[in-house]
Amino acid sequence: MSAPLRVGIISAAWGARAHLPAWRSLDGIEVTAICTSRPETAAKAADEFGVARAFHDFREMAADPDIDIVDCGTRPPLRHAMVMAALGAGKHVYNGIPFAKDLADARAMAAAWRKAGTVAVVDAFMQAVPAIVQMKRMIDEGWIGEIFGADIAFEAPLFSAAQTNVPSYAWFADPANGASAGRNLGSHMLHLLVHFFGPVTSVASDQSLALTEWPVDGVVIHPEVPDRASTLLRHASGLPTRMEANWAKIGGEGFRFSVWGSKGRLEARAPVFPMAHDTRLFGTNNPALGPSRMDEIALRAEYLEVPRCRAVADRPETGLLALASIFAAMRDAIGGEGTAAPDFAQALHVHHVVEASVQAAAERRWIDLSA
C-alpha cells in the first residue's frame, strides 16, 4: 500500500470546518498541517481540530517536503500568493471560489499551474452533488432530447435589513476582496454551466446594489458591491443560458437549475446552497403535461457514494459528500488514475466570464470573450 497523501490546510474557518471532514473521510489521505496568520491561532486550530502540525507562514508550509497538497481556503486577494507559493514548490493545490480577485491573478495562477505540472482544482463542488451528477448523466444520455436552453439561479437572503445570516462573510461587502453576488454565487453557477454545456463565448449582464446596510453584531456595514446579477450567456455550441444571483432576496427560493429540450425538462433544487443531503431532482419528458407537472426523480445508489470514502450522502455537514468526491478525484489523479475537475483551466475561463459580465453591466452591451 502506498503512503497517504499529506494535506496542509490554510484557514481555520471554511477550510477547517468544511474541507477537513471531507479530506478525513478519504482513504489514502492524511491531514497533517494547518496554517493561520499567527502562531497562537495556528496552535489553537491544530489543537481544536486534532492536526499534528501548526504553521503561521504559508510559505513555510508550502515549502515543507512532508506536505503534498496545499488547500487554500482564504479570501481571494490572499490566496494568490498562497497558490503561487504552493505551485512554485511543486505542490498539488486546492483553491477557493471565486478563483481570484481579478483576471491578472487568475491568469498568473493558471500559468503557474501549467508550469508546475501538478494537479490543481477549485472549490466549485456543485458539479459533484449527487442530484446534479445524475442530472448531467441523464442529459448526456438524451433524456430531454436536443438541449434548447437552461436557467440557473441562486437567490437567498444571506444579508437582509433585519440581520446578516452569514456574519463570517461580512468581508463580501468590500470590493477589494473580489466579492459580489455575481463573483461569489455566480462563479459557482458558471462552473456548472461550463461543466454541462462547454465554454462561454459572449455575455450580457445587469448588476446592481439594492440593500445598502448590513447589520452585523451591533454594527452597520455599508456594502459597496452588487448584491444581484442577471446574466445572459451564449456558449460556443450556440446554446443560450441565463443566470440569476441575488444574496439579499427575502423569500428567495434558494438554488434552482433547470434544463429543457425537445423531449422534456430536468430541474435540480436546493433550499440554499446545493448539498448532497438536500438537493432534489425533478423532471418530465412528457410534452403533453403542463409546466407545473414535474415529478421527483429518485437518485441512483451509484451517485450517493464515493469509492474509498466514508462520507455519507444524507449527512448535513456542509458540502461533505460533494467535497469528498472532488477530493477523491484529485487523490486519484495524483496517483495517475483519471482526471481531477474542476481544474485551473476551467477556473480561468469562468473567471474570464465573471470579469466580462462586470464589463458588460458597466458598458450596457454584450461582451465577446474572444475579443
C-alpha positions in Angstrom: 0.0 0.0 0.0 1.4 3.4 -1.0 1.9 6.1 1.6 -1.0 8.5 2.2 -1.0 11.9 0.5 -0.4 14.6 3.2 -2.6 17.7 3.2 -1.9 21.1 4.7 -4.9 23.4 5.1 -4.6 27.2 5.1 -7.6 28.5 7.1 -9.2 27.6 10.4 -12.6 28.8 9.2 -14.2 27.3 6.0 -11.1 25.3 5.2 -11.1 23.5 8.6 -14.8 23.3 9.2 -15.9 22.1 5.8 -12.8 20.8 4.0 -11.2 19.0 6.9 -14.0 16.4 7.4 -14.2 15.7 3.7 -10.4 15.1 3.4 -10.5 12.9 6.5 -13.3 10.8 5.0 -11.0 9.5 2.3 -8.7 6.5 2.3 -5.2 7.4 1.2 -5.3 11.0 2.7 -3.9 12.4 5.9 -4.4 16.0 7.0 -1.1 16.7 8.7 -0.9 20.6 9.0 -3.0 23.7 9.4 -1.9 27.3 8.8 -3.3 30.6 10.1 -1.7 34.1 10.2 -0.4 34.0 13.8 1.5 31.4 15.9 -1.1 31.4 18.7 -4.2 31.0 16.4 -2.3 28.3 14.4 -1.5 26.3 17.6 -5.1 26.7 18.8 -6.5 25.5 15.5 -4.2 22.5 15.4 -5.3 21.5 18.9 -9.0 22.1 18.2 -9.1 20.1 15.0 -6.6 17.4 16.0 -4.0 18.3 13.4 -0.3 17.4 14.1 1.5 20.5 12.8 0.8 24.2 13.0 2.1 26.9 10.7 1.7 30.6 10.7 3.6 31.3 7.5 2.0 29.8 4.4 5.4 30.0 2.5 7.0 27.7 5.1 4.1 25.3 4.8 4.3 25.3 1.0 8.0 24.6 1.1 7.7 21.7 3.5 8.7 18.4 1.8 6.3 16.5 4.1 3.2 18.1 2.6 1.8 17.0 -0.8 -1.4 19.0 -1.2 -2.0 22.6 -0.1 -5.7 23.6 0.4 -6.1 27.4 0.2 -9.4 28.4 1.9 -9.0 32.1 2.5 -10.2 35.3 0.7 -9.4 35.8 -3.0 -6.8 38.6 -2.5 -4.9 36.5 0.0 -5.0 33.2 -2.0 -2.9 34.4 -5.0 0.3 34.5 -3.1 -0.5 31.2 -1.3 -1.3 29.4 -4.5 1.8 30.8 -6.3 4.0 29.7 -3.4 2.5 26.2 -3.3 2.8 25.7 -7.1 6.3 27.1 -7.1 7.2 24.4 -4.5 5.7 21.7 -6.8 2.6 21.1 -4.6 -0.8 20.0 -5.7 -3.3 22.7 -4.9 -7.0 23.1 -4.0 -8.1 26.7 -4.3 -11.3 28.5 -3.3 -14.1 30.3 -5.2 -14.0 33.0 -6.6 -10.8 31.8 -8.2 -9.0 35.2 -7.9 -9.6 38.8 -7.1 -9.0 39.8 -10.8 -8.2 38.4 -14.2 -4.5 39.1 -13.9 -4.2 37.0 -10.8 -6.3 34.3 -12.4 -4.0 34.2 -15.5 -0.9 34.1 -13.3 -2.2 31.1 -11.2 -3.2 29.2 -14.3 0.2 29.8 -15.9 2.0 28.7 -12.7 -0.1 25.5 -12.6 0.8 24.6 -16.2 4.4 25.2 -15.4 4.3 23.1 -12.3 2.6 20.2 -13.9 0.8 19.3 -10.7 -2.9 18.7 -10.0 -4.8 21.9 -9.2 -8.6 22.0 -8.5 -11.0 24.7 -7.4 -13.8 24.7 -4.9 -16.7 24.6 -7.4 -18.2 21.4 -5.8 -21.8 21.9 -7.1 -20.9 19.7 -10.0 -20.2 16.8 -7.6 -23.6 17.0 -5.8 -25.3 13.6 -6.5 -28.6 15.0 -7.9 -26.6 17.2 -10.3 -24.2 14.4 -11.3 -27.3 12.3 -12.2 -28.9 15.2 -14.0 -25.9 15.6 -16.2 -25.8 11.9 -17.0 -29.4 11.9 -17.9 -29.0 14.8 -20.2 -25.9 13.2 -21.8 -27.9 10.1 -22.4 -30.6 12.0 -24.2 -33.4 12.0 -21.6 -34.5 15.5 -22.6 -33.6 15.2 -26.2 -31.9 18.1 -28.0 -31.0 20.8 -25.5 -32.8 24.1 -26.1 -31.7 26.2 -23.1 -31.1 26.4 -19.3 -31.8 28.7 -16.4 -29.8 28.7 -13.2 -30.5 30.8 -10.1 -29.2 31.2 -6.5 -31.4 33.6 -4.6 -31.4 33.7 -0.8 -31.2 36.3 2.0 -27.6 35.8 3.1 -27.9 39.5 4.0 -31.1 41.4 4.9 -32.1 44.7 6.6 -33.0 42.7 9.7 -29.9 40.6 10.1 -26.8 39.2 8.5 -27.4 35.5 8.2 -23.7 34.8 7.4 -21.8 37.1 9.7 -18.5 35.4 8.9 -18.9 36.6 5.3 -19.2 40.3 6.1 -16.0 40.7 4.1 -18.1 40.3 1.0 -19.0 44.0 1.4 -15.6 45.2 0.3 -14.8 45.3 -3.4 -11.1 45.0 -2.6 -11.9 41.4 -1.6 -13.0 40.5 -5.1 -16.6 39.8 -4.0 -20.1 40.4 -5.2 -23.2 38.3 -5.8 -22.1 37.7 -9.4 -18.5 36.9 -8.4 -19.3 34.6 -5.5 -22.6 32.9 -6.1 -22.2 33.5 -9.9 -18.8 31.7 -10.0 -20.3 28.5 -8.6 -23.2 28.6 -11.1 -20.9 29.5 -14.0 -18.8 26.4 -13.3 -21.9 24.3 -13.5 -22.9 25.9 -16.8 -19.5 25.4 -18.3 -19.3 21.8 -17.0 -22.7 21.0 -18.6 -22.6 23.0 -21.8 -19.0 23.9 -22.6 -17.2 27.3 -22.8 -19.0 30.7 -23.0 -18.3 33.0 -25.9 -20.3 36.1 -25.1 -22.1 37.6 -22.2 -24.5 40.4 -21.3 -25.3 41.4 -17.7 -27.1 43.8 -15.4 -25.7 44.1 -11.9 -26.7 46.5 -9.0 -26.7 47.1 -5.3 -30.1 47.2 -3.6 -29.5 46.6 0.1 -27.2 49.4 1.3 -26.9 48.4 5.0 -26.0 45.1 6.7 -26.4 44.8 10.5 -23.6 42.7 11.9 -23.1 42.3 15.6 -24.4 45.7 16.5 -22.5 47.4 13.7 -23.9 48.5 10.4 -21.8 47.7 7.3 -22.3 49.6 4.1 -21.6 47.2 1.2 -20.0 48.6 -1.9 -20.6 45.6 -4.3 -23.6 44.4 -6.3 -25.9 42.1 -4.4 -27.7 41.0 -7.6 -26.7 40.0 -11.1 -28.8 38.9 -14.0 -26.7 37.4 -16.8 -27.3 36.1 -20.3 -24.7 33.8 -21.8 -24.1 32.3 -25.2 -22.0 29.1 -25.3 -19.6 28.1 -28.1 -22.2 25.5 -29.1 -24.7 28.3 -29.7 -26.8 27.3 -26.7 -28.2 30.3 -24.7 -28.3 30.1 -20.9 -29.4 32.5 -18.2 -28.1 33.1 -14.6 -29.6 34.9 -11.6 -27.5 35.6 -8.5 -29.0 37.5 -5.5 -27.8 37.3 -1.9 -30.3 39.8 -0.4 -33.7 38.4 -1.7 -36.2 37.9 1.0 -38.1 34.7 0.5 -35.7 33.6 -2.2 -36.2 30.1 -3.5 -32.6 29.1 -2.9 -30.9 27.2 -5.8 -32.6 26.1 -9.0 -31.0 24.7 -12.1 -33.4 23.9 -15.0 -32.5 22.5 -18.4 -35.1 21.8 -21.1 -35.0 20.3 -24.6 -37.0 18.7 -27.3 -38.3 15.8 -25.1 -38.6 17.3 -21.7 -37.1 19.1 -18.8 -34.9 18.4 -15.7 -34.5 20.6 -12.7 -32.3 20.4 -9.6 -33.5 22.3 -6.5 -32.0 23.0 -3.1 -33.2 25.3 -0.2 -30.0 27.3 -0.1 -26.6 26.1 -1.3 -26.9 22.7 -3.0 -25.7 19.8 -0.8 -25.8 16.1 -1.2 -28.4 15.7 1.5 -30.9 18.3 0.4 -30.6 18.7 -3.4 -33.6 17.0 -5.2 -34.1 16.2 -8.9 -37.3 16.8 -10.8 -38.3 16.3 -14.4 -40.7 15.4 -17.1 -40.3 14.0 -20.6 -44.0 14.1 -21.4 -44.5 17.1 -23.6 -48.3 16.9 -23.2 -48.1 17.9 -19.5 -48.4 21.5 -18.3 -45.5 23.4 -16.9 -46.3 22.6 -13.2 -46.1 18.8 -13.6 -42.6 17.7 -12.8 -42.2 14.6 -10.7 -39.4 13.9 -8.3 -36.8 11.5 -9.7 -35.1 9.1 -7.3 -31.4 9.2 -7.2 -29.5 6.2 -8.2 -27.3 4.5 -5.5 -24.2 4.8 -7.7 -24.3 8.6 -7.2 -24.7 8.5 -3.5 -21.3 7.1 -2.6 -17.6 7.8 -3.5 -15.0 4.9 -3.9 -12.6 4.6 -1.0 -14.6 7.2 1.0 -16.6 7.0 4.3 -18.7 10.2 3.7 -22.4 9.6 3.8 -24.8 11.3 1.4 -27.6 12.1 3.8 -25.4 13.7 6.5 -26.0 17.5 6.7 -22.4 18.7 7.1 -21.6 21.5 4.7 -20.7 20.0 1.3 -19.4 16.8 2.8 -20.0 14.2 0.1 -19.6 16.6 -2.8 -16.3 17.9 -1.4 -15.2 14.4 -0.8 -16.0 13.4 -4.4 -13.9 16.3 -5.7 -11.1 15.5 -3.3 -11.2 11.8 -4.2 -10.9 12.6 -7.9 -7.9 14.8 -7.0 -6.4 12.0 -5.0 -6.8 9.5 -7.8 -5.4 11.9 -10.4 -2.3 12.4 -8.3 -1.9 8.7 -8.3 -2.2 8.5 -12.1 -5.9 7.5 -12.3 -8.4 9.6 -14.1 -8.6 13.4 -14.1 -9.4 16.0 -11.5 -12.0 18.7 -12.0 -12.9 21.5 -12.0 -9.3 22.3 -12.8 -7.5 25.7 -13.1 -8.2 25.8 -16.9 -11.9 25.8 -16.2 -11.4 28.2 -13.3 -9.6 30.7 -15.6 -12.3 30.5 -18.2 -15.0 31.0 -15.6 -13.2 34.0 -14.1 -12.9 35.5 -17.6 -16.7 35.2 -17.9 -17.1 36.8 -14.5 -14.9 39.8 -15.5 -16.7 40.1 -18.9 -20.1 40.2 -17.1 -18.9 43.1 -14.9 -17.7 44.9 -18.0 -21.0 44.1 -19.8 -23.0 45.6 -16.9 -20.9 48.7 -16.8 -21.0 49.3 -20.6 -24.6 48.1 -21.1 -23.7 45.8 -24.0 -22.8 42.2 -25.0 -19.1 41.3 -24.5 -17.3 38.9 -26.8 -14.8 36.8 -24.8 -12.7 36.2 -27.8 -12.1 39.9 -28.4 
